[in-house]
């Protein structure tokens, strides 16, 4: 009978990293192992070339940038986007320690009225830009929602910014690790109807970081 090496089996598996090459520059995101359904779905789509050529179709300064609508690939100028998908959802994977700090990668979804289980879109995602929050604002939010933030969470929201009002409502499954300047440039792009950038912001290529 063989004996398993306890040190080898106790090691945390490395987090997968994905790059998004855009016409604004490159962003690199790590995917969390604690949200395996979202991680594996995103990797599947990246490996299949699904995101190549799609737009960041919804951009709101001090909030987030959103992409992953398959209808955006060959969309006409001015077309309203954001309703496209792959015909399936991903069950919510809420992890209290994964918050909507700046650079958080999270799954878009339909609203609660149509989607009481808060299941995620099979393809649409957003990356948080957000804004800085004061401790007093976070304390008020804790009183309102019953959610408690750690000192580290408060520091992240105070110094880096984010969108804490989305915590517990949308699945966070990754984090931007390189390309914050690219995120900021995209988030401040001039927009028109439905918050679509006036000039296309395109994902030229998505792939795994080797």
C-alpha positions as a printed Julia matrix, in Angstrom:
210×3 Matrix{Float64}:
   0.0    0.0     0.0
   1.41   3.38   -0.96
   1.32   6.33    1.43
   0.32   9.72    0.02
   2.7   12.58    0.59
   0.77  14.82    2.98
   2.77  17.89    1.99
   1.93  17.42   -1.69
  -1.77  16.81   -1.08
  -2.13  19.83    1.24
  -0.73  22.34   -1.22
  -3.2   24.8    -2.69
  -3.38  24.4    -6.48
  -2.11  27.44   -8.39
  -4.64  29.98   -9.61
  -5.16  30.11  -13.36
  -4.37  33.42  -15.03
  -6.03  34.7   -18.18
  -5.04  37.6   -20.4
  -7.39  39.87  -22.33
  -5.58  41.63  -25.16
  -7.62  44.7   -26.11
  -7.17  47.65  -28.42
  -6.48  49.63  -25.22
  -3.78  47.25  -23.98
  -3.46  43.98  -22.06
  -5.13  42.99  -18.8
  -4.24  39.88  -16.81
  -6.72  38.32  -14.38
  -6.36  35.5   -11.9
  -9.3   33.13  -11.46
 -10.24  31.93   -7.97
 -10.24  28.22   -7.17
 -12.96  28.89   -4.57
 -15.45  29.54   -7.4
 -14.77  26.44   -9.53
 -17.95  26.52  -11.63
 -17.23  30.06  -12.83
 -13.51  29.39  -13.18
 -14.01  26.32  -15.33
 -16.7   27.96  -17.47
 -14.49  30.99  -18.13
 -11.5   28.82  -19.0
 -13.65  26.76  -21.39
 -14.8   29.9   -23.2
 -11.31  31.39  -23.33
  -9.8   28.16  -24.68
 -12.54  27.96  -27.3
 -11.83  31.48  -28.57
 -15.3   32.68  -27.59
 -14.17  36.09  -26.32
 -11.92  36.87  -29.28
 -13.4   39.82  -31.15
 -16.11  40.69  -28.59
 -16.6   44.21  -27.24
 -16.69  45.79  -23.84
 -20.18  46.89  -24.69
 -21.1   48.68  -21.44
 -18.71  51.1   -19.73
 -19.53  53.3   -16.73
 -16.83  55.49  -15.18
 -16.28  54.88  -11.45
 -18.34  51.69  -11.74
 -17.29  48.91  -14.14
 -16.62  47.69  -17.69
 -18.74  44.82  -19.05
 -18.2   42.38  -21.92
 -19.01  38.89  -23.1
 -22.14  39.49  -25.18
 -21.77  37.25  -28.28
 -23.96  39.68  -30.24
 -21.25  42.34  -29.9
 -18.76  40.63  -32.2
 -20.07  42.1   -35.45
 -22.4   44.7   -33.98
 -23.32  47.75  -36.01
 -22.39  51.17  -34.65
 -24.99  52.33  -32.17
 -26.64  48.93  -31.76
 -27.92  48.31  -28.22
 -26.04  45.38  -26.71
 -26.13  43.38  -23.52
 -28.93  40.88  -24.07
 -26.91  38.16  -25.77
 -25.86  34.91  -24.14
 -25.15  31.24  -24.6
 -28.48  29.84  -23.44
 -27.32  28.67  -20.02
 -26.54  30.09  -16.6
 -23.96  29.26  -13.93
 -25.15  28.7   -10.34
 -24.18  31.49   -7.94
 -20.96  30.93   -5.98
 -20.92  33.58   -3.26
 -17.77  33.64   -1.11
 -17.78  36.26    1.66
 -14.05  36.94    1.35
 -14.32  37.75   -2.38
 -15.45  41.35   -2.58
 -16.05  43.89   -5.34
 -12.8   45.78   -4.83
 -11.15  47.54   -7.75
 -10.22  45.01  -10.43
 -12.68  42.34   -9.25
 -13.84  40.03  -12.05
 -17.51  39.14  -11.6
 -20.35  37.57  -13.54
 -23.2   39.62  -14.93
 -26.73  38.28  -14.53
 -30.41  39.0   -14.94
 -32.16  40.92  -12.17
 -33.67  39.32   -9.07
 -37.23  39.47  -10.39
 -36.4   37.15  -13.28
 -33.56  35.38  -11.5
 -34.25  34.83   -7.77
 -31.36  32.36   -7.43
 -28.94  35.04   -8.7
 -27.52  32.65  -11.3
 -24.8   34.09  -13.51
 -24.76  34.67  -17.24
 -22.94  31.92  -19.08
 -20.67  34.42  -20.79
 -21.1   38.04  -19.7
 -18.72  39.42  -17.09
 -17.57  42.75  -15.7
 -14.4   44.16  -14.19
 -14.85  46.67  -11.37
 -13.34  50.14  -11.44
 -15.48  51.66   -8.68
 -14.63  54.55   -6.39
 -13.1   55.05   -2.96
 -15.35  54.55    0.06
 -15.08  56.04    3.55
 -15.25  53.81    6.6
 -18.41  55.64    7.64
 -20.07  54.7     4.35
 -19.11  51.04    4.83
 -20.42  51.09    8.42
 -23.73  52.44    7.16
 -23.83  49.7     4.53
 -23.12  47.06    7.17
 -26.05  48.34    9.22
 -28.3   48.27    6.16
 -27.33  44.85    4.82
 -26.1   42.95    7.88
 -22.85  42.17    6.07
 -19.63  42.66    8.05
 -16.38  43.8     6.45
 -12.95  42.87    7.75
 -10.3   45.51    8.33
  -8.59  44.3     5.14
 -11.83  44.69    3.17
 -12.33  48.22    4.48
  -8.76  49.13    3.6
  -9.24  47.78    0.06
 -12.4   49.84   -0.43
 -10.9   52.92    1.21
  -7.58  52.92   -0.65
  -8.3   51.12   -3.92
 -12.02  51.61   -4.3
 -14.72  49.32   -5.57
 -18.47  48.7    -5.6
 -19.37  47.19   -2.21
 -23.12  47.53   -2.82
 -22.8   44.57   -5.24
 -21.3   42.21   -2.63
 -23.44  39.15   -2.06
 -25.51  39.86   -5.16
 -23.12  38.92   -7.97
 -20.48  36.19   -8.06
 -16.89  37.46   -7.89
 -14.65  34.81   -9.45
 -11.36  36.55  -10.21
  -9.18  39.61   -9.82
  -7.2   41.87  -12.12
  -3.49  41.59  -11.34
  -1.96  43.54  -14.24
  -3.33  46.3   -16.44
  -5.1   48.64  -14.02
  -4.12  51.5   -16.31
  -5.94  49.72  -19.16
  -9.03  49.29  -16.97
  -9.01  53.0   -16.13
  -8.62  54.03  -19.76
 -11.5   51.82  -20.87
 -13.7   52.97  -17.97
 -13.27  56.61  -18.98
 -13.97  56.07  -22.7
 -16.73  58.4   -24.0
 -20.05  56.55  -24.29
 -23.44  56.93  -25.95
 -26.71  55.04  -25.68
 -26.87  52.18  -23.14
 -23.36  53.15  -21.96
 -21.77  51.69  -25.09
 -18.41  53.31  -25.95
 -18.6   55.61  -28.95
 -15.52  53.91  -30.37
 -15.41  50.13  -30.05
 -13.36  48.7   -27.18
 -12.57  45.23  -28.45
 -11.08  42.08  -26.94
  -8.64  41.16  -29.67
  -7.57  37.89  -28.04
  -8.16  36.06  -24.76
  -5.92  33.24  -23.6
  -4.35  31.44  -20.67
  -1.13  32.83  -19.23
   1.42  30.02  -19.46
